[in-house]
Every structure is written in structure tokens, then in C-alpha cells.
Amino acid sequence: MNFLLSSHKVGRILGIDVHIAYSLYLITGLFIMQYSQSGIYAVLSMLLIPVCVLAHELGHSVVSQKFGVKVNRIVLHMLGGAAEISGLIPGPKAEILIAIMGPIVSLFIAGISLIMMIVLQNSPAIELFYYLTYMNTFLAIFNLIPVFPMDGGRIALATIMIFKGPEKALRFVKPMTIAGVALLCGYGALNMLSGNPNGLFMILIGVLVYFQGNQELQARMYAARYSSMHDTWQNSFKSDKHKDATYNSSNYNKSKKSSKDTFKEDSIIGAWRKKRKASKEAKLKAKRTELDDRVDEVLRKVKEEGISTLSPGEKALLQSASKKYKKNFK
């Protein structure tokens, strides 16, 4: 689906690069031809669709920046828009706020347009605000459909994650997304069979949503599996039980505050053991940091380019990291 997203930069808003995909020019031209007989306001409303989509994506982007997430660019394409971020969103609650802000902005624009319709009810310009009200309401409601990676799917994923954790949430959202995409494509096919050419766009949206959602879900599944192991690894050094297991000392856990252990801690042997333990922890931390950096780089590539672009070595790295940490914390 790269042909839909191939774009060029047209400007910068709030520190974010804005790109327009070449496919958007095509679809805008087709819409103008289709609505050219409906009057100047219908044509003008078609030209304002990218502006409405840009406002929607800026809603996501501004909140993302508030949470410290870098927004690389916003791409407007023939089927909508996408805000490309780098880095991890700090938790499911932040993701809910980021996802919901786009539809809120769209509903706000729809509300302003509705007010203008009431104010200008005797003016021909009412037609323009009618289209703007309809488009932004549709944009908000459609994006709230619980299909990942649409806003509704992200909200559903984050909500389940709060109660069930990332891995269970991801396993639940994937079939939900497939079902939603099937309904979108089926609805589009029925429209085409009934003679409505707009059904083709519903099918294209469904296909794009599936590929984008599947790509990001795969990246998140790797990340969830790896991060859960990473958290276990990190927290293990805060646990007395894990500290004792590192040295296979069962007696130490039975009487941690005994006089014998107190003597050992104060003795030369105790000091040597502490030093040895600190050295082991430092080596393990260095290895984990190196692996963490390498795996994060591969996960970033999966998210941005898709899992199919990974080299055999990069796939092997993810597999070995997953197996290594799973083996250590069974």
C-alpha cells in the first residue's frame, strides 16, 4: 500500500511536517468532477476535506507531544490521514486520550459548522456548512469504529490493556479488527453491486486499515512479549527471592536477619560477595541494555516498514531475544 502514502512535504504546523500523498490529488480531482454540477459550495467543501482531516490529525499530534511522544509528520492521503510517531506512548491511559482527541476536534468543527448553518440559514453559503457538518460528523463517528488502528480500535486496545495487560489485549483486538475489516469490505462490495461507485472506497479503506493494523499489531506483539520479559528481568533484582536464587543460597532466605548472616556481611567474605554480586549485576545490565537497544531498533523497523522487510538476521535476533528471556523467567 506504499503507493497510497507516497507523498511530498507541503509545510510545517506546530513543529510537525505536513505531507500530501500524490493519491490525494487524484481523489480530490475525481470528487470535484463528480460534484461539479452541484455548485461552487459543493466543490469548495471537497477541497476542504484535507483541511478537516489535517485538523483531526493535529488533535492527535498535539496531545501526543504533551505526553512527550515525537510526531515525525502528518501524511494526508486519498483515504484519510496518518500521524507518524516515534517512541512509545507512555501507557494505555495516554493512548486513550491521544486517540479520542481526533474525533473531538472533528466534532468541534461539526458543531461550529452547525451553528453557522443556523446563523446563515437564508444564505446560499449554508450549503457549504451543511457539507462541513456532515463530513466532520462522519469523520468522527467512522474513526470511532473499534477496528485497529483506527481511533476506536486504539481506544478498545488501551481499555482492555488496563484490565487484562498488553498481550491479552492484543490477542483480543486482532480478530476484532479482522471482523471489522470484513464488514467494511462487505459493505463496500454491496454498494458496488447496487451501482454505487463509492463502495470501492470502502473496500480500499478496509484493505488499508487491515495492512496498517496488522503491521502495527505484529510490532506491538513483539514489543509486549519483549517488554514483559524486560520488566521481569529488571524487577528481579529488586526481589530478595531472586537475589537468593542467583547465588543458589537457600539458607540465606530462611534467616536473612540472623547473626550468622550479619557476621558474613561485616566480614571480608561478605564484602567480596557483595562486590562479586555487584559485578554480575553490572554485566547482566550491560548485556540487557545492548540487547534492548538492538531489539528496539528492529521493532522500530517493523512498525515503520513492516515485518516482511526484516532480514533473516533481524528475525533471528527477535526470536533469540524472546526465547532467551522466556527461558530465564519460566
WORA-V167896 format. One record per residue. N is the residue number from 1. PHI is phi in radians with two decimals (none if undefined). D_FIRST is the distance of its C-alpha to the first C-alpha in Angstrom with 1 decimal. Layout:
<<N:PHI:D_FIRST> <N:PHI:D_FIRST>>
This chain:
<<1:none:0.0> <2:-1.12:3.8> <3:-1.12:5.4> <4:-1.30:5.7> <5:-1.84:7.2> <6:-1.10:9.2> <7:-2.54:12.6> <8:-2.43:16.3> <9:-1.36:19.1> <10:-2.08:21.4> <11:2.99:23.8> <12:-2.51:24.8> <13:-2.25:26.1> <14:0.94:28.1> <15:1.36:27.1> <16:-2.05:23.4> <17:-1.21:21.3> <18:-1.95:19.5> <19:-2.03:16.5> <20:-2.02:15.4> <21:-1.30:12.0> <22:-1.10:12.9> <23:-1.12:11.2> <24:-1.18:13.9> <25:-1.09:16.6> <26:-1.11:15.6> <27:-1.22:15.7> <28:-1.13:18.8> <29:-1.08:20.5> <30:-1.13:20.0> <31:-1.14:21.4> <32:-1.07:24.3> <33:-1.10:25.2> <34:-1.21:25.2> <35:-1.80:27.3> <36:-1.09:29.4> <37:-1.41:32.3> <38:-1.55:32.4> <39:1.95:33.8> <40:-1.13:33.1> <41:-1.25:32.4> <42:-1.15:29.6> <43:-1.13:27.9> <44:-1.09:28.6> <45:-1.15:27.0> <46:-1.12:23.8> <47:-1.21:23.9> <48:-1.53:24.6> <49:-0.98:21.5> <50:-1.05:19.6> <51:-1.15:22.9> <52:-1.14:23.0> <53:-1.14:19.5> <54:-1.08:20.6> <55:-1.08:23.8> <56:-1.03:22.1> <57:-1.22:20.0> <58:-1.13:23.2> <59:-1.03:24.9> <60:-1.08:22.8> <61:-1.17:23.0> <62:-1.10:26.8> <63:-1.19:27.6> <64:-1.02:25.4> <65:-1.13:27.4> <66:-1.09:30.6> <67:-1.57:29.8> <68:1.43:29.3> <69:-1.62:25.5> <70:-1.34:24.1> <71:-1.78:21.4> <72:-1.24:19.7> <73:-2.93:18.1> <74:-2.01:16.8> <75:-1.98:13.7> <76:-1.74:14.1> <77:-2.25:11.3> <78:-1.16:11.7> <79:-1.94:11.4> <80:2.45:13.6> <81:-2.65:13.8> <82:-2.63:13.5> <83:-1.73:16.4> <84:-1.63:15.6> <85:-1.99:18.8> <86:-2.24:20.5> <87:1.71:23.2> <88:-1.75:24.2> <89:-1.27:25.1> <90:-1.33:28.9> <91:1.84:29.2> <92:-1.15:28.2> <93:-1.13:30.5> <94:-1.12:28.8> <95:-1.14:25.3> <96:-1.10:26.8> <97:-1.13:28.2> <98:-1.13:25.1> <99:-1.19:23.0> <100:-1.32:25.8> <101:-1.20:26.4> <102:-1.05:23.4> <103:-1.04:24.7> <104:-1.10:28.2> <105:-1.10:27.4> <106:-1.10:26.0> <107:-1.17:29.1> <108:-1.11:31.3> <109:-1.11:30.0> <110:-1.08:30.5> <111:-1.13:34.0> <112:-1.09:34.9> <113:-1.12:33.7> <114:-1.13:35.8> <115:-1.08:38.8> <116:-1.13:38.4> <117:-1.07:38.4> <118:-1.20:41.7> <119:-1.19:43.2> <120:-1.82:42.2> <121:-1.14:42.9> <122:-1.78:45.1> <123:-1.89:42.8> <124:-1.07:40.2> <125:-1.18:37.8> <126:-1.03:37.6> <127:-1.10:34.9> <128:-1.06:32.6> <129:-1.28:33.2> <130:-1.11:32.8> <131:-1.09:29.2> <132:-1.13:28.6> <133:-1.11:30.2> <134:-1.10:28.2> <135:-1.10:24.7> <136:-1.27:25.4> <137:-1.14:26.9> <138:-1.07:24.0> <139:-1.05:21.6> <140:-1.19:23.8> <141:-1.18:24.4> <142:-1.07:20.9> <143:-1.24:19.7> <144:-1.53:22.7> <145:-1.07:21.6> <146:-1.29:21.8> <147:-2.19:18.2> <148:-1.39:16.6> <149:-1.75:15.1> <150:-1.18:16.6> <151:-1.02:20.0> <152:-1.11:22.0> <153:-1.15:20.3> <154:-1.17:21.0> <155:-1.12:24.5> <156:-1.09:25.1> <157:-1.06:23.9> <158:-1.15:26.2> <159:-1.14:29.1> <160:-1.14:29.1> <161:-1.07:28.9> <162:-1.06:32.1> <163:-1.68:34.0> <164:-2.02:32.6> <165:1.61:31.0> <166:-1.15:27.4> <167:-1.17:27.1> <168:-1.17:28.5> <169:-1.12:26.3> <170:-1.15:23.1> <171:-1.15:24.4> <172:-1.37:25.1> <173:-1.26:21.9> <174:-1.07:19.6> <175:-1.13:21.3> <176:-1.11:21.7> <177:-1.17:17.9> <178:-1.06:17.5> <179:-1.12:20.3> <180:-1.13:19.0> <181:-1.12:15.6> <182:-1.07:17.8> <183:-1.16:20.1> <184:-1.07:17.4> <185:-1.15:16.1> <186:-1.12:19.8> <187:-1.12:20.9> <188:-1.11:18.5> <189:-1.11:19.7> <190:-1.11:23.3> <191:-1.13:22.8> <192:-1.15:21.6> <193:-1.15:24.6> <194:-1.52:26.9> <195:1.66:25.9> <196:-1.66:23.8> <197:-1.19:20.7> <198:-1.14:19.3> <199:-1.06:18.5> <200:-1.07:15.4> <201:-1.21:14.0> <202:-1.12:15.1> <203:-1.14:13.2> <204:-1.10:9.9> <205:-1.07:10.9> <206:-1.05:11.9> <207:-1.14:8.8> <208:-1.11:6.9> <209:-1.04:10.2> <210:-1.09:10.6> <211:-1.15:7.8> <212:-1.15:8.8> <213:-1.15:12.3> <214:-1.09:12.7> <215:-1.10:11.7> <216:-1.26:14.1> <217:-1.11:16.7> <218:-1.10:16.9> <219:-1.10:17.6> <220:-1.23:20.1> <221:-1.12:21.8> <222:-1.06:22.5> <223:-1.12:23.7> <224:-1.13:25.8> <225:-1.12:27.4> <226:-1.26:28.1> <227:-1.18:29.3> <228:-1.14:31.6> <229:-1.19:33.2> <230:-1.11:33.4> <231:-1.12:35.2> <232:-1.09:37.5> <233:-1.05:38.2> <234:-1.17:38.9> <235:-1.29:41.1> <236:-1.10:43.0> <237:-1.40:45.1> <238:-1.64:46.2> <239:-1.77:47.6> <240:-1.07:51.2> <241:-1.09:50.5> <242:-1.24:47.8> <243:-1.08:50.0> <244:-1.16:52.8> <245:-1.12:50.5> <246:-1.05:49.5> <247:-1.88:53.1> <248:0.92:54.1> <249:-1.94:56.9> <250:-1.30:57.8> <251:-1.21:61.1> <252:-1.13:59.5> <253:-1.28:57.5> <254:-1.33:60.7> <255:-2.41:62.8> <256:-1.12:60.7> <257:-1.82:63.5> <258:-1.23:66.3> <259:-1.15:68.9> <260:-1.09:68.0> <261:-1.19:64.4> <262:-1.08:65.7> <263:-1.14:68.0> <264:-1.11:65.2> <265:-1.14:63.0> <266:-1.52:66.0> <267:-1.51:66.9> <268:-1.13:65.8> <269:-1.12:64.0> <270:-1.08:62.1> <271:-1.14:61.1> <272:-1.14:60.0> <273:-1.13:57.8> <274:-1.08:56.2> <275:-1.15:55.5> <276:-1.12:54.1> <277:-1.11:51.9> <278:-1.10:50.6> <279:-1.14:49.8> <280:-1.11:47.9> <281:-1.09:45.9> <282:-1.13:45.1> <283:-1.15:43.9> <284:-1.10:41.8> <285:-1.13:40.3> <286:-1.13:39.5> <287:-1.12:37.8> <288:-1.11:35.8> <289:-1.10:34.8> <290:-1.12:33.7> <291:-1.14:31.6> <292:-1.02:30.3> <293:-1.10:29.0> <294:-1.15:27.4> <295:-1.17:25.7> <296:-1.03:24.5> <297:-1.13:22.9> <298:-1.18:21.1> <299:-1.11:20.0> <300:-1.08:18.8> <301:-1.17:16.6> <302:-1.07:15.3> <303:-1.17:14.5> <304:-1.47:12.9> <305:-2.07:11.1> <306:1.76:11.2> <307:-1.21:14.2> <308:-1.21:13.2> <309:-1.51:13.8> <310:-1.23:17.4> <311:-1.37:20.3> <312:-0.97:23.0> <313:-1.15:25.3> <314:-1.23:23.0> <315:-1.11:22.5> <316:-1.12:26.3> <317:-1.09:26.9> <318:-1.12:25.2> <319:-1.12:27.1> <320:-1.17:30.3> <321:-1.12:30.1> <322:-1.09:29.5> <323:-1.16:32.4> <324:-1.08:34.7> <325:-1.27:34.6> <326:-1.13:34.7> <327:-1.16:37.7> <328:-1.24:39.5> <329:-2.12:39.3> <330:-1.20:39.9>>
